[in-house]
Amino acid sequence: MPFFKIAHTYAERKQVRQFWENMRKQAEYISDEYNRSTENAFHKNFYDNINFEQEDFMKRPDFFEPIRRFQWVEM
């Protein structure tokens, strides 16, 4: 018995297109979930490792914005 069936009618072709469109959406969702978690972990680690020394505050010109500590916001 063959693994696939050749679609001959318009309804069968539409059903095949719909099936593969759903597979693409599911793969995109899985990929986005994986990338989001790894990117968030990388950025959280990056911002947690930033160290500001006291002398950096003293050398800063007055017209610069004040330095704020980073707060990680979960999305």
Phi, psi and omega in degrees: 000128182289154181287329184237161178237134180282128180277127182252326183262165179298320181296320178293318179296321178296319179296320179294315178300318180295319179300311182289331175295318177295322177296319178296318179296319179294319178294321178296319179297315180297316180297316180297317179298317180294314182294321181297316182291320180288322178294317179297319179295319179297311183293322178297315179297319180299310183289330177291333183270000177284125179245126174257126178267158184297326181291335176297325179289327182285328184274354184287132177294158183292332185278354176285155175294151176294147179278129176247146176288143181285138174241125182278128181249123177284137180254000000 
